[in-house]
Amino acid sequence: MSNYDVYALGNALVDMEYEVAPEDLRHLDIDKGVMTLVDEAHQLRIMEHLRERHHHRGSGGSAANSIIALAQFGGSGWYSCKVANDELGHFYLKDLRDGGVATRDTSFLEQGDTGRCVVLVTPDSDRTMCTYLGISGNLSLHELDQDALKGSKWFYTEGYLVTSDTARVAAIEARKLAERSGVRTALSLSDPNMVRFFKDGLMEMIGEGVDMVFANEEEAMGMAEADSLDDAVAYLKTIAREFAITRGPKGALVWDGQQAMDIAPVPVTPVDTVGAGDMFAGAFLYGLTQGWSHQRAGDLASAASAKLVTSLGPRISTAESRAILDRFE
């Protein structure tokens, strides 16, 4: 019997989310709509520019958003990450546990800076992220909890780990342990820049193939080096036994290993798309771990993602999650 539905491995970043104008991005010389790694000095310059703006703070990181979403629906999750023994690190772990996610205790914490992600949301609801990884860039095999991983139904990790040599090795070794232990494996491609600049590293993380890949259209086509969704679908079949491609207002396309199915969108007026893909993955994995069909899991994920983008921030409340779930029970 599994102890956890999903064991996730990913960056630990305290999100600091600001509403900005396109002029702010131009002034700061930041590429719009993607995640860019920056050093601490660069990030502090951005925060200084925005010092008079209200912002929201919360535990973040792509895989963390997904595992918290799964927990809010009622699933059981474990999150392995690396935070420092500083105020933000203690805030992060408390926020995880308050979200219903198990993780290691504070005795493992080291000196350093907990990672931060400045999230810039423009009026078109697009999000631009400037990430200082801090100690999370040193995520390594040391952070793996083998017993928790072996006692889970699924192992899930994020493509963002490809940028760190030690984190990439940890993700690869965790996948191998999962495969040896009969734990199903899933990977999110995470961001177009990860695909564009780190494809070889992502392929190392995928190995001979994972059970599930999550991607948006741009990431899927970039990974396939293709110009059409059909070509991207054909390519993903060579690296994953199942996959989900999110398509924004067009819904999603899911391959369950035998057939493709369209997941209908839920029409909403988006305010902030931060975390929409993470929510889709978390809700989808919740459905699969409860024995749902891919269609039903995809419909839940679509509804949850639609709810998420109608307000600021990478997650919704537990009460909102359960209200959505009630429509599918």
C-alpha positions in Angstrom: 0.0 0.0 0.0 1.3 3.4 -0.9 2.0 6.0 1.8 1.7 8.9 -0.7 -0.1 9.5 -3.9 2.7 11.7 -5.3 6.3 12.3 -4.3 7.5 15.5 -5.9 11.0 17.0 -6.3 11.5 20.6 -7.2 12.8 24.0 -6.5 11.7 25.8 -3.4 11.1 29.5 -4.2 9.2 32.1 -2.2 7.1 33.8 -4.8 6.8 37.6 -4.7 4.0 38.6 -7.1 3.6 42.1 -8.5 1.2 43.6 -11.0 3.1 45.7 -13.5 2.8 47.4 -16.8 4.6 46.4 -20.0 6.6 49.6 -19.6 8.1 48.2 -16.4 9.4 45.1 -18.3 11.0 47.3 -20.9 12.5 49.6 -18.3 14.0 46.5 -16.5 15.0 44.9 -19.8 13.2 41.7 -19.0 12.0 39.2 -21.6 8.2 39.0 -21.3 6.3 35.7 -20.6 9.2 33.4 -19.6 11.3 32.5 -16.6 14.7 34.0 -16.5 17.4 33.1 -14.0 19.0 36.1 -12.4 21.6 36.7 -9.7 20.8 38.2 -6.4 22.0 41.7 -7.3 19.8 41.7 -10.4 16.7 40.5 -8.5 17.3 43.1 -5.8 17.4 45.9 -8.5 14.0 44.7 -9.8 12.6 44.6 -6.3 13.9 48.1 -5.6 12.2 49.4 -8.8 8.9 47.9 -7.4 9.4 48.8 -3.8 6.3 50.9 -3.6 4.1 48.2 -5.2 2.0 45.9 -3.1 2.9 42.2 -3.5 1.7 38.8 -2.4 4.1 36.3 -0.9 3.7 32.5 -0.9 5.6 29.3 -1.2 6.2 28.5 -4.8 8.1 26.6 -7.4 6.4 24.7 -10.2 6.3 21.2 -8.6 5.4 22.7 -5.2 2.4 24.4 -6.7 1.3 21.1 -8.2 1.8 19.0 -5.0 -0.1 21.6 -2.9 -3.0 21.5 -5.5 -3.1 17.7 -5.2 -3.2 18.0 -1.4 -6.0 20.6 -1.5 -8.1 18.2 -3.5 -7.5 15.5 -0.8 -4.5 13.7 -2.2 -1.4 12.9 -0.1 1.9 14.3 -1.2 5.5 14.6 -0.2 7.8 17.4 -1.4 11.6 17.3 -1.5 13.3 20.6 -1.8 16.1 22.8 -0.4 15.6 25.9 1.6 18.0 27.8 3.9 17.9 28.3 7.6 16.5 31.8 7.2 13.2 33.5 7.7 12.0 32.7 4.2 13.1 29.1 4.6 11.0 28.6 7.7 8.1 30.5 6.1 8.3 28.1 3.1 8.2 24.9 5.1 5.4 26.1 7.3 3.4 27.1 4.2 4.0 23.7 2.7 2.7 21.9 5.8 -0.2 24.3 6.2 -1.1 23.2 2.6 -1.2 19.6 3.7 2.1 18.5 2.1 4.6 16.4 4.0 8.3 17.3 3.9 11.5 17.0 5.9 11.9 18.8 9.2 14.0 21.9 9.9 17.0 20.0 11.3 18.2 19.5 7.7 18.4 23.2 7.0 21.7 24.9 6.1 23.0 28.5 6.1 22.4 30.5 2.9 19.6 32.3 1.1 16.2 30.7 0.3 15.4 31.0 -3.3 13.0 33.8 -4.5 11.0 34.3 -7.6 9.7 37.8 -8.6 6.6 37.2 -10.6 5.5 40.1 -12.8 1.9 40.0 -14.0 0.9 42.3 -16.9 -2.6 43.4 -17.7 -2.9 40.8 -20.4 -2.7 38.2 -17.6 0.7 37.0 -18.8 3.4 36.2 -16.2 7.1 36.9 -16.4 9.4 35.4 -13.7 12.8 36.5 -12.5 14.3 33.7 -10.4 17.2 33.8 -7.9 17.6 30.2 -7.0 19.7 30.8 -3.9 20.3 27.6 -2.0 17.7 25.8 -4.1 20.4 25.8 -6.9 22.3 23.3 -4.7 19.4 20.8 -4.5 21.0 17.4 -4.7 20.8 13.8 -3.9 21.0 14.8 -0.2 17.5 16.1 -0.3 15.9 12.9 -1.6 13.9 10.8 0.9 14.1 7.3 -0.6 11.6 5.7 1.7 9.0 8.4 0.9 9.7 8.0 -2.8 9.5 4.2 -2.8 6.2 4.5 -0.8 4.5 6.6 -3.4 2.3 5.9 -6.4 3.9 8.6 -8.6 7.2 10.5 -8.8 6.8 14.0 -10.3 9.5 16.6 -11.0 9.8 19.8 -12.9 11.9 20.7 -15.9 13.3 23.7 -14.1 15.8 21.4 -12.3 17.7 21.0 -15.5 19.5 24.3 -15.0 21.4 22.9 -11.9 23.9 20.1 -12.4 23.3 18.7 -8.9 19.5 19.1 -9.1 19.5 17.4 -12.5 21.4 14.5 -11.2 19.0 14.2 -8.2 16.0 14.2 -10.6 17.7 11.5 -12.8 18.5 9.3 -9.8 15.0 9.8 -8.3 13.5 8.7 -11.6 15.7 5.6 -11.7 14.8 4.7 -8.1 11.1 5.2 -8.9 11.4 2.9 -11.9 13.1 0.2 -9.8 10.4 0.5 -7.2 7.4 0.3 -9.5 6.5 4.0 -9.0 5.2 5.8 -12.0 7.1 8.8 -13.3 6.0 12.2 -14.5 7.8 15.3 -15.7 6.7 18.8 -16.5 8.7 20.6 -19.2 8.0 23.8 -17.2 9.0 26.6 -19.5 9.8 27.4 -23.2 13.3 28.5 -22.1 14.0 25.1 -20.5 13.2 23.4 -23.8 15.0 26.0 -25.9 18.3 26.0 -24.0 18.4 22.7 -22.0 16.9 20.1 -24.2 19.8 17.7 -23.8 19.5 17.9 -20.0 15.8 17.3 -20.2 16.4 14.2 -22.3 18.8 13.0 -19.5 16.0 13.5 -17.0 13.5 11.6 -19.2 15.9 8.7 -19.8 14.3 5.9 -21.9 10.9 7.4 -21.3 8.7 8.6 -18.5 5.1 7.5 -17.9 3.7 11.1 -18.1 4.8 14.4 -19.6 3.0 17.7 -19.0 3.7 20.6 -21.4 2.0 23.6 -23.0 1.8 23.9 -26.8 4.9 26.1 -27.1 7.0 23.7 -24.9 5.7 20.6 -26.7 6.5 22.0 -30.2 9.9 23.3 -28.9 10.8 19.9 -27.5 9.8 18.3 -30.8 11.5 21.1 -32.8 8.3 21.2 -34.8 5.9 23.8 -36.2 2.7 21.9 -35.7 0.8 20.3 -32.8 0.5 17.1 -34.7 4.2 16.8 -35.1 4.6 17.6 -31.4 2.1 14.9 -30.5 4.0 12.3 -32.6 7.3 13.3 -30.9 6.0 13.2 -27.3 4.8 9.6 -28.0 8.5 8.7 -28.3 9.5 10.0 -24.9 6.4 9.4 -22.8 3.8 6.7 -22.5 1.1 9.3 -21.7 1.1 13.1 -21.9 -1.1 16.2 -21.5 -0.6 19.3 -23.6 -2.3 22.4 -22.2 -3.6 24.9 -24.8 -4.8 27.8 -22.8 -8.3 29.0 -23.9 -8.4 26.0 -26.3 -8.4 23.5 -23.4 -6.0 20.6 -23.5 -5.0 17.5 -25.5 -4.4 14.2 -23.5 -2.9 11.0 -24.8 -3.7 8.1 -22.5 -1.3 5.6 -24.2 -3.9 4.4 -26.6 -6.1 7.3 -27.7 -6.1 11.1 -27.9 -8.8 13.1 -26.3 -9.7 16.7 -26.3 -10.2 18.4 -22.9 -12.8 21.2 -23.2 -11.8 24.6 -21.8 -13.9 26.3 -19.2 -14.5 29.9 -20.5 -13.3 32.6 -18.0 -11.8 36.0 -18.1 -8.2 35.5 -17.0 -6.5 37.9 -14.6 -3.2 36.0 -13.9 -2.0 32.8 -15.6 0.7 32.2 -13.0 0.6 28.5 -12.0 -2.1 27.4 -14.5 0.1 24.6 -15.8 1.1 23.6 -12.3 -2.5 23.4 -11.2 -3.4 21.3 -14.3 -0.7 18.8 -13.4 -1.6 18.7 -9.7 -5.3 18.2 -10.4 -4.7 15.7 -13.2 -2.4 13.6 -11.0 -5.0 13.7 -8.2 -7.5 12.2 -10.6 -5.2 9.5 -11.8 -4.1 8.5 -8.3 -7.8 8.1 -7.4 -8.3 5.7 -10.3 -10.1 8.2 -12.5 -10.1 8.0 -16.3 -7.8 10.4 -18.2 -10.9 12.2 -19.5 -12.4 12.8 -16.1 -9.0 13.8 -14.6 -8.5 16.2 -17.6 -11.9 17.8 -17.1 -11.1 18.3 -13.4 -7.7 19.8 -14.3 -9.3 22.1 -16.8 -11.9 23.4 -14.4 -9.3 23.9 -11.6 -6.9 25.8 -14.0 -9.8 28.0 -15.2 -10.7 28.9 -11.6 -7.0 29.6 -10.8 -6.5 32.2 -13.6 -9.4 34.3 -12.5 -7.4 35.7 -9.5 -3.9 36.6 -8.6 -1.5 33.9 -7.4 -0.4 30.3 -8.2 -3.1 28.6 -6.2 -6.7 28.6 -5.0 -8.1 27.9 -1.5 -8.8 24.4 -0.2 -12.5 25.3 0.0 -12.5 26.4 -3.7 -10.7 23.2 -4.7 -13.2 21.0 -2.8 -16.1 22.9 -4.4 -14.7 22.1 -7.9 -14.1 18.5 -6.9 -17.8 18.2 -5.7 -18.8 18.7 -9.4 -16.9 15.6 -10.4 -17.8 13.2 -7.6 
